[in-house]
Amino acid sequence: MSELNNDPNPQQFFADAHEPIARLVDLLRDQDTVDWDLAFVLAHSLKTSARGVHLEHVAEIAHCVELLIERTRDQVSWFHALVRAAALLHSALIHGDASNESTQPLVREARSLLAARASRGPLAWSTSPNPAVSVRPPVDDDDMFFIASDSSPVVTAQLPVDFLIKFVAESEEHLAKIEETLVALDSGAATDEQLGDAFRAMHSFKGNCGICGFTDMEQLTHRAETLMGNYRGRTHTPSARHISFLLELVDILRATLETIPGGDGRVAQLAALLAGFESLDREASTPPPVAPAETVEAVHQQQTPNNVGAKVDASTHRGVGSIRVDTSKLDELMNLVGELVIAETTVTKNPDLDGYEFENFQKAALNLNRLTRALQDIAMAVRMVPIESTFRKMTRLVRDVCTKQRKRVELICTGEETEVDKTVIETIADPLVHLIRNSIDHGIEPPAERAKVSKDTMGRVWLDAKHQGGEVWITIRDDGRGLNTEKILNKAIERGLADSNCRYSEREVFEMIFAPGFSTADQITDISGRGVGMDVVRRNVEAVNGRIDVSSELGKGTTFVLRIPLTLAIIEGMLVRVGRSFYTIPLLAIRESVKAEQADVTTLSDGSELLKLRRKHYPIVKLREFHRISPVRVSAVDGILVVVETGDRLACLLVDEVVGQRQTVVKPLPEYIKRVRGVAGCSILHNREISLILDVEGVVGAAQSRAA
Amino acid sequence: MAGMTAEDGVDEDGSKYLTFTIGTVCYGLDIRTVTEIIGLQGITPVPDVPEYVRGVINLRGKVIPVMDVRARFHLETQAYHDRTCIIVIEVRGASVGLVVDAVSEVLSIPDEDIEPPPAVGFGPDNRFISGLGKVGEEVKLLLNAGILIDVDRHLVANETVAEAS
């Protein structure tokens, strides 16, 4: 980040710093409504930018602000010190003076704020009574805070990169397990097995940190391990405060892991966190007070009906006998299997054999085919991962948002065992987070409001995944307010995205929420600084060739459906011909094929036609027309009608000829061509020609909306 | 026609260019962008693309889009014949095949023999031309491969309608 700045320009830095520091000071105006995450991010980025232009003193003040933010989050009596530190930072920045003389007194005062006792508060902390931990005023960045124990200097520089990468991957898994258990603990639903697993995870993580020489993380996890040991032994019950603290620790550890390899694994908030552990320890030794209203709230918050405990059984079993594999090797395997399939058909369906009947050959060919198919299935299965882990991450999110917003929401997950290609899982995690956060933020009403409209004060969000015709369908449904078309339309007009003179259908208004620029400014960045907004969500989904649709009922709730193709490299398809072009229709989507008589075809007033089949009528989609293959005009009785099913819609596709069933390798359309309506990719036929893979949902959907 | 691979040719004082003809005009492409030259093969048409994109071909398992350079330059298109071939170029990871009338030869054109493109266009769109290369008495129109295959633009159905008109 700032390291890339070869030509540090302090003046530019000062100019750029005006806005963030003003924002930070503004945030700290009211003790009760501070957005701590944002404050931290602001202070942190000011610190790193200051370092980037070698303004070490300014960076140090920013660092003090950072630390005070962490402390105040936990113990509000630090708030005044924090406000003062922010003011110091403000002075340092606004004057735009890079010289030492002016900033020196500010730095001194900032340091003293950190070391001072809190001005008031039930748990005043002093410089820690624990002799093993001493806090020295920071001198320069490298040893901002150090522990006067015999921790050896970090040796990460000597560890090979892939070792570190493995460490990070494993540690992330451990953290996920720990986080899951903490959330379960919070709602009182943690099983003994979970607690045991989490404790072991913490223990392993600690050990690994030790091996790698990440002493900061080792220390922290050691403290956490002790706490978790207590929970496991059921000698202590964690309060909501414990849980929040530990969850924050998990976040910080995760953030630290993200800097490895490359970073030194130091934890900037180390002293603050250790002090936090101290205060938790002191709290634990006093008899727990009568549970305040919030913890009662917390207990009710999440009850995933697929009881977390029961599911853990399955996952521990899965954990036995597994192996980590580089995804590039999986990709390569997939490619080779694809080539093998083509090669196999080139041999068994070779034109040289035309007209001959070789019995032994046929038998051998059949056997070969059987083996290739089996290999294919495994190669695909290897890449598939149950969506469970992604859904699990959402429980934490729901808890956090609920706590912040003082709402009560139950997250109900179904279809967690649905398997999805690994790349797909990675891409939809962010959109899912945003959609769920949205549901709770804007959809679910606060308990009081819900009671007024006779709804259960506990809001519900349903998260479901299932396979449907070669795709994965992920549904996010809430029973909140629903989308208000009037409000959306007004907002869209306000932002110049809609015309006040036009009349829009309900569907069109719903679609407006996906328009870039629709989100309000304060939603543009979330805690981690990533851009959010429904348009980004849609783009992410479309990046994996998927689509997202929304439907809603005012007062009842909103439903989002993400439809993502299973990244199949090989599909079973029906090869059809339209003109000189060949299309492959995924076999899963086909119900049947018929040849129509004029009597079966009904023409509507707008020219569109319907096929009557066993007393039901299905719309006819003429591919010639759809893709403008000349001659475009064709009669529904010339050719074959392939009845396809997509979701709950059925339609008939008119083609010239059905060539036959083929197993084909899927290749994406070249980047250069981008999206083609109704085409999901292409496949190479055994005669080396190319057929276009039909996106059935796309074709049927587009044709119907055109008719509308 | 056998495939020709790109030579790593950067002379001290210039570059090598693959020259080809469209009608009577001779063009050149920086040899570093050319990955191979193949004979004309079956092109699968793809719907909803600009008129100059003829479709896709299967190149050893890779699906590559094919552009008709005549159409790209808004020239009259001709029937393909036995000298017609496809030059496969690659720019920033994107591979595209170019259908041309005939391929000539690889020439070294030193930088000092290259003039900047004229301000006023003549023949094909000016923006495709990166310079005029003088080889003896002749002038070769040197093409900018990146602009030719529009690497930075997105081909979308709506856009193509506008462009084609």
Interface residues (C-beta under 8 A of the other chain):
Chain A: E339 I342 R580 S581 F582 F626 H627 R628 I629 K667 P668 L669 P670 E671 Y672 I673 K674 R675 V676 R677 G678 V679 C682 I684 R688 E689 I690 S691 L692
Chain B: G42 T44 P45 V46 P47 D48 V49 V53 V56 I57 N58 G61 K62 V63 I64 P65 G93 A94 S95 V96 I149 H154 L155 V156 A157
